[in-house]
Amino acid sequence: MNIKVIKTERINDKNTGLKDFLDKYIPKLAEKSIVVVTSKVVSILEGNYLAKDIIDKEDLIFRESDYYARTNNSKYGFRLTISNNMLIPSAGIDESNSFNHYVLLPKDSYKSAKIIWKYLKNKFKLKYLGVIITDSKTTPLRWGTTGISTGYCGFYGLNDYIGQKDIFSREMKVTKSNIVDGLAAGAVAEMGEGSEQTPLAIITGSKQMRFKETATSKKEIEDFKIALEDDLYYPILSRVDWVSNRT
């Protein structure tokens, strides 16, 4: 598998137009390429950010979360939240590389991924193309951030091994390989988290990808999620005093 990052200009509130951005920086793509774009760039180009002087960050976190922890016990000042079925700090609101604004997560990353997918697929006359929109997350008991997908298009995000046999003929009961988050992690590791100015990447040569000619369906999006009470970490998560914003 090969990951090629693409350096761009600094993206800020002066930049508009997702398709213009793609035209400027995405080279001619080969069949079965995967285009990776950071969620921050997508949000900025879609205008999903707010000036810091017009809203309190805590109020913004409460507004943008599906669930937020009632108390903030983090020594680093981050509030634990669940947003878009991701356990992330501060509802994914970003202040780094954000021109003195709060940059929010894209309003609908799957919709944005589909727009990018359709546009580039038609532009380069491709049958198979993948698109991943990424963010960064922390992992409990580990320092550092790793990439995660907030939305994807053009392939199956999970490879299901349930019912198959392992190399010793033991039937697998729960194993599913999270292809999209694995690819997101690899791309984000190459794109960096600081001043690299490489918010784009092209992945080629993945052996585990199962491309398809249609966009990610609503059923696929729902099947990708785990309900809180079904999650392996529910015994821990259930102890948090969550406030729900879901109606």
LOLOLUM-251865 format. One record per residue (C-alpha): residue in three letters; x, y, z. Coordinates in steps of 0.5 Angstrom, whole numbers. Each point is the difference from the previous one (the first is absolute). Layout:
BEGIN
REC   aa      u      v      w
REC  ALA      X      Y      Z
...
END
This chain:
BEGIN
REC   aa      u      v      w
REC  MET      0      0      0
REC  ASN      3      7     -2
REC  ILE     -3      7      3
REC  LYS      2      6     -3
REC  VAL     -1      7      4
REC  ILE     -2      6     -4
REC  LYS      3      7      2
REC  THR     -5      6      0
REC  GLU      0      7      1
REC  ARG     -3      2      7
REC  ILE     -7     -1      0
REC  ASN     -4      5      4
REC  ASP     -7      4     -1
REC  LYS      3      4     -6
REC  ASN     -1     -7     -3
REC  THR     -6     -2     -3
REC  GLY     -3     -6     -5
REC  LEU      2     -7      1
REC  LYS      0     -2     -7
REC  ASP      5      6     -2
REC  PHE      4     -3      6
REC  LEU      0     -7     -3
REC  ASP      1      3     -7
REC  LYS      6      4      3
REC  TYR      4     -6      3
REC  ILE     -3     -7     -2
REC  PRO      4     -3     -5
REC  LYS     -2     -5     -6
REC  LEU     -2     -6      4
REC  ALA      0     -7     -2
REC  GLU     -5     -5      1
REC  LYS     -1     -3      7
REC  SER      3      6      3
REC  ILE     -2      3      7
REC  VAL      0      7      1
REC  VAL      0      3      8
REC  VAL     -2      7      2
REC  THR      1      2      7
REC  SER     -7      2      3
REC  LYS      3      7      2
REC  VAL      1      2     -7
REC  VAL     -7     -3     -2
REC  SER     -3      4      5
REC  ILE      4      7     -1
REC  LEU     -2     -1     -8
REC  GLU     -7     -1      2
REC  GLY      0      6      5
REC  ASN     -1     -4      6
REC  TYR      4      4      5
REC  LEU     -2      6      5
REC  ALA      4      5      3
REC  LYS      3      0      7
REC  ASP     -3      6      2
REC  ILE     -7     -1     -1
REC  ILE     -1     -7      4
REC  ASP      2     -3      6
REC  LYS      4     -6     -2
REC  GLU     -4     -4      6
REC  ASP     -6      2     -3
REC  LEU      2     -2     -7
REC  ILE      2     -7      3
REC  PHE     -7     -1      3
REC  ARG     -3      2     -7
REC  GLU      4     -4     -4
REC  SER      0     -7      4
REC  ASP     -5     -6      0
REC  TYR      2     -1      7
REC  TYR      5      4      5
REC  ALA      2     -2      6
REC  ARG     -3      4      6
REC  THR      6      1      3
REC  ASN      7      2     -2
REC  ASN      5     -4      3
REC  SER      6      1     -5
REC  LYS      6      3      3
REC  TYR      1      2     -7
REC  GLY     -6      4     -1
REC  PHE     -4     -4     -5
REC  ARG     -7     -3      1
REC  LEU     -1     -7     -2
REC  THR     -6      0     -5
REC  ILE     -3     -5     -5
REC  SER     -1      3     -7
REC  ASN     -2     -3     -7
REC  ASN      1     -7      4
REC  MET      7      2      2
REC  LEU      3      0      7
REC  ILE      4      7     -1
REC  PRO      2      6      5
REC  SER     -4      6     -1
REC  ALA     -5     -2     -6
REC  GLY      6      0     -5
REC  ILE      1      8      1
REC  ASP      7      2     -3
REC  GLU      4      6      2
REC  SER      6     -2     -3
REC  ASN      2      3     -7
REC  SER     -7      3      0
REC  PHE      2      8     -1
REC  ASN     -3      2      7
REC  HIS     -7     -4     -1
REC  TYR     -3     -6      2
REC  VAL      0     -5     -5
REC  LEU     -6     -5      0
REC  LEU     -1     -7     -2
REC  PRO     -3      0     -7
REC  LYS     -8      0      0
REC  ASP      0     -7     -4
REC  SER      6     -3     -1
REC  TYR     -3     -6     -4
REC  LYS     -3      6     -5
REC  SER      6      3     -1
REC  ALA      4     -6     -1
REC  LYS     -6     -2     -5
REC  ILE      1      7     -4
REC  ILE      8     -1      0
REC  TRP     -1     -7     -3
REC  LYS     -5      2     -5
REC  TYR      4      6     -3
REC  LEU      7     -4      0
REC  LYS     -3     -6     -3
REC  ASN     -4      4     -6
REC  LYS      6      4     -1
REC  PHE      5     -5      0
REC  LYS     -5     -5     -4
REC  LEU      2     -6      6
REC  LYS     -4     -6      1
REC  TYR      2     -1      7
REC  LEU      2      6      5
REC  GLY      1      0      8
REC  VAL     -1      7      4
REC  ILE      1      0      7
REC  ILE     -1      6      5
REC  THR      5      0      6
REC  ASP      0      3      7
REC  SER      5     -2      6
REC  LYS     -2     -3      6
REC  THR      4     -2      6
REC  THR      0     -7      3
REC  PRO     -1     -2      7
REC  LEU      6     -2      4
REC  ARG      5      3     -6
REC  TRP      3      6     -1
REC  GLY     -1      3     -7
REC  THR     -5      1     -5
REC  THR     -2     -5     -6
REC  GLY     -4      1     -6
REC  ILE     -8     -2     -1
REC  SER     -5      1     -5
REC  THR     -6      4      1
REC  GLY     -3     -2     -7
REC  TYR      2     -4     -6
REC  CYS     -2     -2     -7
REC  GLY      1     -5     -6
REC  PHE      2     -6      4
REC  TYR     -2     -4      6
REC  GLY      2      2      7
REC  LEU      0     -6      3
REC  ASN      2     -7     -2
REC  ASP     -4     -5      4
REC  TYR      4     -7      2
REC  ILE     -6     -2      5
REC  GLY     -2     -7     -2
REC  GLN      7     -1     -3
REC  LYS      6     -5      2
REC  ASP      6      2      3
REC  ILE      7     -3     -2
REC  PHE     -2     -6      5
REC  SER     -7     -1     -2
REC  ARG     -3      4      6
REC  GLU     -6      4     -2
REC  MET      0      7      1
REC  LYS     -6      3      4
REC  VAL      1      8      0
REC  THR      6      2     -4
REC  LYS     -1      5     -5
REC  SER      6      4     -4
REC  ASN     -1      7      1
REC  ILE      3      2     -7
REC  VAL     -2      7     -1
REC  ASP      3      2      7
REC  GLY      6     -4     -1
REC  LEU      2      4     -7
REC  ALA     -2      7      4
REC  ALA      5     -2      5
REC  GLY      5     -1     -5
REC  ALA     -1      6     -4
REC  VAL     -1      5      6
REC  ALA      7     -3      3
REC  GLU      3      2     -7
REC  MET     -4      7     -1
REC  GLY      3      2      7
REC  GLU     -4      4      6
REC  GLY      4      7      0
REC  SER      3      5     -5
REC  GLU      1     -5     -6
REC  GLN     -6      2     -4
REC  THR     -1     -6     -3
REC  PRO     -8     -1      1
REC  LEU     -1     -5     -6
REC  ALA      3     -7     -2
REC  ILE     -1     -5     -5
REC  ILE      0     -7      2
REC  THR      2     -6     -6
REC  GLY      1     -7      1
REC  SER     -4     -2      6
REC  LYS     -1     -7      0
REC  GLN     -6     -1      4
REC  MET     -5      6     -3
REC  ARG     -6     -3     -3
REC  PHE     -2      6     -5
REC  LYS     -7      1     -2
REC  GLU     -4      4     -6
REC  THR     -5      3      5
REC  ALA      0      5      6
REC  THR      0     -2      7
REC  SER     -7     -2      2
REC  LYS     -4      2      6
REC  LYS      0     -7      2
REC  GLU      8      0     -1
REC  ILE      0      6      5
REC  GLU     -4     -3      5
REC  ASP      3     -7      0
REC  PHE      7      4      1
REC  LYS     -2      2      7
REC  ILE     -1     -3      6
REC  ALA     -5      2      5
REC  LEU      2      2      7
REC  GLU     -3     -6      4
REC  ASP      3     -5     -5
REC  ASP      7      3      0
REC  LEU      6     -4      3
REC  TYR      2      6      4
REC  TYR     -7      1      3
REC  PRO      1     -2      7
REC  ILE      5      6      0
REC  LEU     -4      5     -4
REC  SER     -7     -1      4
REC  ARG      4      3      6
REC  VAL      0      6     -3
REC  ASP     -5      5      1
REC  TRP     -2      2     -7
REC  VAL     -5      6     -2
REC  SER     -3     -2     -6
REC  ASN     -2      5     -6
REC  ARG     -4     -5     -4
REC  THR     -7      1      0
END
